[in-house]
């Protein structure tokens, strides 16, 4: 629903059983914190975070498509993938930050190496629909 016909109204906290997002999350900064907090606020039970690795860090990758009932954002394009922090450090930083805000939330963090990784991972669950 649009407020004043121009700006979408935000969803209330805990609106979704699960929220799925993705990103590079290199050197967590205030922008990452805002994104992770907003995503965690929407999740009632769990959040699944894909952290870009391998080919997803190359400068040739572009936007990942939006999944219908989940929040999903693009992995950044990087010309200097070799300068990005190790995947383990980025994944642990994401998990620690989310748990520090909402400890009761189940947090699943995993590397993604192709744009469809999390969609395939979730295809065996009943937590999403097209």
C-alpha positions as CSV (number, residue, x, y, z in Angstrom):
1,X,0.0,0.0,0.0
2,X,1.3,3.5,-0.8
3,X,1.1,6.3,1.6
4,X,0.2,9.5,-0.2
5,X,0.3,7.5,-3.4
6,X,4.1,7.9,-3.7
7,X,6.1,6.0,-1.1
8,X,5.5,2.4,-0.2
9,X,4.5,1.9,3.4
10,X,7.1,-0.2,5.3
11,X,6.1,-3.6,6.6
12,X,5.7,-3.9,10.3
13,X,8.3,-5.8,12.4
14,X,8.2,-9.6,12.3
15,X,6.0,-9.5,9.1
16,X,7.7,-12.5,7.5
17,X,8.6,-15.9,8.9
18,X,11.8,-15.9,6.9
19,X,13.8,-13.2,5.1
20,X,16.5,-14.0,2.6
21,X,19.1,-11.4,1.5
22,X,22.4,-11.4,-0.2
23,X,25.4,-9.1,-0.5
24,X,29.2,-8.9,-0.4
25,X,29.4,-7.5,3.2
26,X,33.0,-6.5,2.9
27,X,34.2,-4.4,5.8
28,X,30.9,-4.0,7.6
29,X,29.9,-0.4,7.7
30,X,26.9,1.7,8.7
31,X,25.1,1.0,5.4
32,X,25.5,-2.7,6.0
33,X,24.2,-2.3,9.5
34,X,21.1,-0.5,8.4
35,X,20.4,-3.1,5.7
36,X,20.9,-6.0,8.1
37,X,18.9,-4.4,10.9
38,X,16.0,-3.6,8.5
39,X,16.1,-7.2,7.2
40,X,16.3,-8.7,10.7
41,X,13.4,-6.5,11.9
42,X,11.2,-8.0,9.2
43,X,12.0,-11.6,10.1
44,X,9.9,-13.4,12.7
45,X,11.8,-16.8,12.9
46,X,14.9,-16.8,10.7
47,X,17.1,-14.8,8.3
48,X,19.2,-16.4,5.6
49,X,22.1,-14.3,4.3
50,X,24.1,-15.2,1.2
51,X,27.6,-13.7,1.2
52,X,29.1,-13.3,-2.3
53,X,32.2,-15.3,-3.0
54,X,34.3,-16.6,-5.9
55,X,32.7,-15.7,-9.3
56,X,30.1,-13.5,-7.7
57,X,32.9,-11.1,-6.8
58,X,34.0,-10.5,-10.4
59,X,33.3,-7.3,-12.2
60,X,31.2,-9.1,-14.8
61,X,28.4,-10.1,-12.4
62,X,25.3,-8.0,-12.3
63,X,22.0,-7.8,-10.3
64,X,20.4,-10.8,-8.8
65,X,16.7,-11.0,-9.5
66,X,14.1,-10.2,-6.8
67,X,12.4,-13.3,-5.3
68,X,8.7,-12.8,-4.8
69,X,8.2,-13.2,-1.1
70,X,11.7,-12.5,0.2
71,X,13.9,-9.4,0.4
72,X,16.8,-10.0,-2.0
73,X,19.4,-7.5,-3.0
74,X,22.3,-7.4,-5.5
75,X,25.8,-8.5,-4.9
76,X,28.1,-5.6,-5.6
77,X,30.4,-5.6,-8.7
78,X,34.0,-5.6,-7.8
79,X,37.0,-5.0,-10.1
80,X,39.4,-5.8,-7.2
81,X,38.0,-9.1,-5.8
82,X,41.4,-10.0,-4.4
83,X,41.2,-7.0,-1.9
84,X,38.0,-8.2,-0.3
85,X,38.1,-9.7,3.2
86,X,38.1,-13.6,3.4
87,X,34.6,-15.1,3.2
88,X,34.8,-16.6,6.7
89,X,35.4,-13.2,8.2
90,X,32.6,-11.6,6.3
91,X,30.2,-14.4,7.1
92,X,31.0,-14.3,10.8
93,X,30.7,-10.5,10.9
94,X,27.2,-10.7,9.4
95,X,26.1,-13.4,11.8
96,X,27.5,-11.7,14.9
97,X,25.9,-8.3,14.0
98,X,22.4,-9.9,13.5
99,X,22.7,-11.9,16.7
100,X,23.7,-8.9,18.6
101,X,20.5,-7.1,17.6
102,X,18.0,-10.0,17.6
103,X,19.5,-13.0,19.5
104,X,16.3,-15.1,19.2
105,X,16.4,-15.1,15.4
106,X,17.8,-18.2,13.6
107,X,20.6,-16.8,11.4
108,X,21.9,-18.9,8.5
109,X,24.9,-17.4,6.7
110,X,26.4,-19.1,3.7
111,X,28.6,-18.3,0.7
112,X,27.0,-17.8,-2.7
113,X,29.0,-18.4,-5.8
114,X,26.1,-18.0,-8.4
115,X,23.0,-15.9,-8.5
116,X,20.7,-18.9,-7.9
117,X,22.4,-20.5,-5.0
118,X,20.0,-19.5,-2.3
119,X,17.0,-20.1,-4.5
120,X,18.1,-23.7,-5.0
121,X,18.9,-24.0,-1.3
122,X,15.4,-22.9,-0.4
123,X,13.6,-25.0,-3.0
124,X,13.4,-27.9,-0.6
125,X,11.6,-25.9,2.0
126,X,8.0,-24.7,2.3
127,X,9.0,-21.2,3.4
128,X,8.6,-19.5,0.1
129,X,6.4,-19.5,-3.0
130,X,6.6,-17.9,-6.5
